[in-house]
Amino acid sequence: NRRTASQSPRSGWLTKIFFENLSGAGKAIAVLTSGGDAQGMNAAVRAVVRMGLYVGAKVYFIHEGYQGMVDGGENIEEASWESVSSMLQVGGTVIGSARCKEFRSHEGRLKAALNLVQQGITNLCVIGGDGSLTGANLFREEWSGLLAELVEQGSIEADAVSKYSALHIVGMVGSIDNDFCGTDMTIGTDSALHRIIEVVDAIMTTAQSHQRTFVLEVMGRHCGYLALVSALACGADWVLIPEMPPEDGWEDKMCQKLSANRAGMKRLNILIVAEGAIDRSNRPITTDYIKDLVVKCLGFDTRVTILGHVQRGGTPSAFDRILASRMGVEAVLALLETTANTPACVVSLCGNQSVRLPLMECVQMTQEVQRAMDGKRFEEAVKLRGSNFNVAVLNVGAPAAGMNAAVRSAVRVGISEGHKMFAVSDGFEGFYKGQIREIKWADVGGWTGQGGSLLGTKRTLPAKHVDKIAEQMREHNINALLIVGGFEAFLSLLELLTARGKYDEFCVPMVMVPATVSNNVPGSDLSIGADTALNAITATCDRIKQSASGTKRRVFIIETMGGYCGYLASVGGLAAGADAAYIFEEPFDIKDLQANVEHLTEKMKTSIQRGLVLRNENCNENYTTDFIYQLYSEEGRGVFDSRKNVLGHMQQGGAPSPFDRNFGTKISAKAMQWVTKKLVETFRHGKVHDSCCLLGMRRRALVFQPVVQLKGETDFVHRIPKEQWWLKLRPLMKILAKYKTSYDVSDSGQLEHVVRNRPKESDASVAM
């Protein structure tokens, strides 16, 4: 685009470092995938290739992992911009992956070094697990010795030693198990959770029909992440993972739990077992053992399902595409900035940020987990892996997938902590009308996988009815409020805060959990429901692009939701491989539109057959979806034709993604723990006037923030935060679409130590 973000009146969000400053001229970067495949690896490869080419470096594929590096020849292929087209949505790894015994030997690494030197490659981007990354680091440490040996053999010239003196390594972890210390999520984990939840949701319908018990085995030989999170996401009755073997006598407790659930009119039971589940004596706990136990003790009709490699298959989720794209770009930046003394690093995710950590520190901590488990120090292993009042819960605003998971979590955590929980139907409209009922543990069973809002939600704000709401709070003796919702929920808290001066009933702990597909709530980088909406957008874009396969060149204009917030259009565009995304936060004019059409026309003439353009619904009142469609149709005449699609409310519907189920469960549980803490303080010290907060994800941690503090960060006219972190991702979308644009590296990842204390997930630093 002709106009950079720094010129925009609404997006002065960073200091730019321009294209020519990001020079990779003379550098050669090779990318390989090694070990087991994982969905999202292709997105990472694509990002490395395009970012590398963008900065002027030569980029090479190494096919078949380390085996291809050892064999050389056609396995090391120079990559072009077009060679990574149409791979964003493909699962697995299109450049191949293989475990290589030969690379583990000195002779094998000597062959690999020769093959790299012959191509002038001294920068490696390795996508794999801890074994692959450990091998890469050993290769790096031996590099100078290998070159000297090659000179002695006469395989390379003596000047090659100084010319290619250092090998630089950057790693990205591709593993569905999420078993690598130092990162919150590995590439492929979220997609694997999608596969698991799809299967569980399908199984639950047949299990309920026949009153069956299902025992599901998921992957995870040494890590129980998939089992634990999928159990949270589907509301399983029991879960067994390697890091936390059950206490002796667990069989009786499990059977009692299953029996009690059936007695409570529950027609099905779901038990999830990690493939590496063990007991306290390190004996394996198998699905067949559990099935026989349930049949023998309870007589329940029981079935076993082993998911196996289906968890590795299928298209990557929106989360994995975005994660892999961000990591791939960060990996190239790390290679550009590395020196001979820079240790090999791995690009990781911490909270909502990409960070660089020393590769071997992460590997050593990952191995320490296994040593702790082997030594039966299970509490240590868990630590190494990574925390009587009346409380009313209500949903406010538009429905968002994951709201029900958040409500379920709040209710059950609240009951566990001794509170009486009340459910308010239809938001504040139902509140002032008295639609309030006590909600019990069993009432929220099966809510996790349900889309929409089972409580009912309205956009009604409380200001006009504060007297009646105060009366209802007094009548039901409500001691705290937990609100799950979007921007209306934020406005509601501000109105209730104002009402404290007149009504003591509102001088109670009040906390909001953000839930909206628009992701426009101030104080939180992420909102419940946004990930599900992104997956809906991404899947639809994939299908739309596929519909044009084999036809003449075509450009699709897609309108997304979001109000004035361009999150869905921008991040959805990054996940779907869009050529442009028009949003309110980054103003554009007819010259920008024309430049985009010309850019796409040139690409259409030379390579691609399909183009994708996203438009946020309120990006511009004059440049409507119809206008942009007609402009592209006219200007592309003779080169491509155009089609348009308004996605509408399909972005709000459907079952919540695993991420939204998990995020809603965790953030709501944390909110309830805060409520309990504040209630204890209130009980001791009387009414409180400083406990009206929003719990949000800020950079790396969940943080409680007083809503009054967030007023200054909010554009109330357009219902968006004044500063939005995802705007920094927009240049990535443009770079990966072959635009020469500016890209900020002012907060590019710096090497950190994995043992460094992370920001505390508490409100200790916030004055409530």
Buried (B, 14 or more C-beta within 10 A) or exposed (E): BEBBBEEBEBBEBBEBBEBEEBEBEEBBBBBBBBBBBBBBBBBBBBBBBBBBBBBBBBBBBBBBBBBBBBBBEEBBBEBEBEBBBBBBBBBBBBBBBBBBEBBEEEEBBBBBBBBBBEBBBBBBBBBBBBBBBBBBBBBBEBBBEBBEBBBEEEBBEEEBBEEBEBBBBBBBBBBBBBBBBBBBBBBBBBBBBBBBBBBBEEBBEEBEEEEBBBBBBBBBEBBBBBBBBBBBBBBBBBBBBBBBBBEEEBBEEBBEBBBEBBEEEBBBBBBBBBBBBBBEEEEEBBBEBBBEBBEEBBEBEBBBBBBEEBBBBBBBBBBBBBBBBBBBBBBBBBBBBBEEEBBBBBBBBBBBBBBBBBBBBBBBBBEBBBEBBEEEBBEBBBEBBEEEBBBBBBBBBBBBBBBBBBBBBBBBBBBEBEBBBBBBBBBBBBBBBBBBEEBBBEBBBBBBBBBBBBBBBBBBBBBEBBEBBBBBBEEBEBBBBBBBBBBBBBBBBBBBBEBBEEBBBBBBBBBBBBBBBBBBBBBBBBBBBBBBBBBBBBBBBBEBBEEBEEEEBBBBBBBBBBBBBBBBBBBBBBBBBBBBBBBBBBBBEEEBBEBBBEBBBEBBEEEBBBBBBBBBBBBBEEBBBEBBBBBBBEBBEEBBBBBBBBBEEBBBBBBBBBBBBBBBBBBBBBBBBBBBBBBEBBEEEEEBEEBBBBBBBBEBBBBBBBBBBBEEEBBEEBBBBEEBBBBBBBBBBBBBBBBEBBBBBEEBBEBBEBEEEEBEBBBEEEEB
